[in-house]
Amino acid sequence: MVRIEDVDLPRTVLDSDKVILNQLEALGLFWDEEIVFQSQRSHLYESALETLNLEGCTFTCACTRKKTANRPYPGTCRKGVANGLTGRSIRIKTNNETISVADLLQGKYSQSLESDIGDFIIKRTDGLFAYHLAVTVDDAEQNINEIVRGADLLDSTPRQIYLQKLLGVHTPTYLHLPVATNKDGSKVSKQSHAAEINLKDPPKVIFDALCFLGQSPPPEAIDSDLESLLDWSIKNWNIKTIPKQKEITI
């Protein structure tokens, strides 16, 4: 299955979904279910928000991003928006219960949300749903039981587990892979002007990815056909050899 996480429409690049799908196909990675677009699932997020509202888990907030930047949210609007101000977003109430994730690679990671993060936004001032709510709803609705993603998202996982608990849905198993970084420490991404995947040589792309993730494909595999390389990858995948460090400079 493929899910295009385009819930943040203002930041979505036109036709980027087509680029992603073309890359997957070129690398021999195909899907057998209908493609899901978060931008078309607002009704599901609205339903989840209504459930949280009815359970008294949310409140309207008038604070600006500038006012709350770079620190845990202090609960300013938890007891009501001050006179003269207008509610701008919707936040989820947190508490200091320790939320932990037993990551299969990074080990145990914990947060006390109220003191470490604060009440976090689940619906933005522009009316769009926050990624944390959207991905929690999607994972539950699509029966996702294993999540493998970059270690840069480990910090946000306790917030999603907290929402899972509030909504009464299953918590998947998590594995957070090391993130490729540039020499200056920035993540290799479109924001850092990283080169696009070279689709002229798909086997080399898969081969290099396997090596980055600590797997040991035989040297001659780089010259094999894509199907054979993917078959080797499936049969020989070893979680124990994946580098644990959260960032790797390439």
Residue pairs with C-beta under 8 A, 6 or more apart in sequence:
1 31
1 32
1 33
1 36
1 142
2 21
2 24
2 31
2 33
2 35
2 36
3 35
3 36
3 37
3 38
3 138
3 142
4 17
4 20
4 35
4 36
4 37
4 38
4 39
5 38
5 131
5 134
5 135
6 12
6 17
6 37
6 38
6 39
7 38
7 39
7 45
7 128
7 129
7 130
7 131
7 134
8 128
8 131
9 39
9 128
10 126
10 128
12 39
17 37
21 35
22 199
23 197
23 199
24 30
24 31
26 199
26 202
27 197
27 199
27 202
27 205
27 206
27 226
28 202
28 206
28 226
28 227
28 230
36 138
36 142
38 134
38 138
41 134
41 137
41 138
42 129
44 137
44 138
44 141
45 129
45 133
45 134
45 137
46 129
48 133
48 136
48 137
48 167
49 58
49 90
49 122
49 123
49 129
49 133
51 167
52 58
52 92
52 122
52 166
52 167
55 166
56 93
57 92
57 93
57 166
58 90
58 91
58 92
58 93
58 122
59 77
59 78
59 80
59 90
59 91
59 93
59 119
60 77
60 81
60 87
60 88
60 89
60 90
60 91
61 76
61 77
61 81
61 87
61 88
61 89
61 90
61 91
61 119
61 121
62 77
62 81
62 82
62 85
62 86
62 87
62 88
63 73
63 76
63 77
63 88
63 89
64 88
68 74
68 76
68 118
71 118
72 114
72 115
72 116
72 117
72 118
73 91
73 117
73 118
73 119
73 120
74 118
75 118
75 119
77 87
77 91
78 91
78 93
78 119
81 87
88 125
89 121
89 123
89 124
89 125
90 121
90 122
90 123
91 119
91 120
91 121
91 122
92 119
92 120
92 121
92 122
92 162
92 163
92 166
93 119
94 113
94 114
94 117
94 118
94 119
94 120
94 162
95 113
95 114
96 112
96 113
96 114
96 115
97 112
97 113
98 110
98 111
98 112
99 110
99 111
99 112
99 113
99 158
99 159
99 161
99 162
100 108
100 109
100 110
100 158
101 108
101 109
101 110
101 154
101 157
101 158
101 161
101 174
102 108
102 174
103 109
103 154
103 157
103 174
103 175
103 176
104 173
104 174
104 175
104 239
105 175
105 176
105 177
105 239
105 242
105 244
106 151
106 154
106 176
106 244
106 246
107 244
109 154
109 157
109 158
110 158
111 117
111 155
111 158
111 159
113 120
113 158
113 159
113 162
117 158
117 159
120 130
120 132
120 159
121 130
122 129
122 130
122 132
122 133
122 163
123 129
123 130
123 133
124 130
132 156
132 159
132 160
132 163
133 163
135 160
136 160
136 163
136 164
136 167
136 169
137 167
138 144
139 147
139 160
139 169
139 172
140 164
140 167
140 169
140 170
144 172
145 170
145 172
145 173
146 172
146 173
146 175
147 172
147 173
147 174
147 175
148 174
148 175
148 176
148 177
149 175
149 176
149 177
150 176
150 177
150 178
150 179
151 176
151 177
151 178
151 179
151 246
151 247
152 179
152 187
152 246
153 176
154 176
154 246
157 174
157 176
161 171
164 170
164 171
165 171
175 239
176 246
177 213
177 242
178 213
178 242
178 243
178 244
178 245
178 246
178 247
178 248
179 187
179 188
179 246
179 247
179 248
180 187
180 188
180 212
180 247
180 248
180 249
180 250
181 187
181 188
181 247
181 248
181 249
181 250
182 188
182 192
182 249
182 250
183 249
185 247
185 249
186 192
187 247
188 194
188 250
197 205
198 204
198 205
199 205
202 226
203 221
203 222
203 223
203 224
203 225
203 226
203 229
204 222
206 226
206 229
206 230
206 233
207 217
207 221
207 222
207 229
210 216
210 217
210 233
211 217
212 248
212 250
213 242
213 243
214 238
214 241
214 242
214 243
215 233
215 236
215 237
215 238
215 241
215 242
216 236
216 241
217 229
217 232
217 233
217 236
221 228
221 229
221 232
224 232
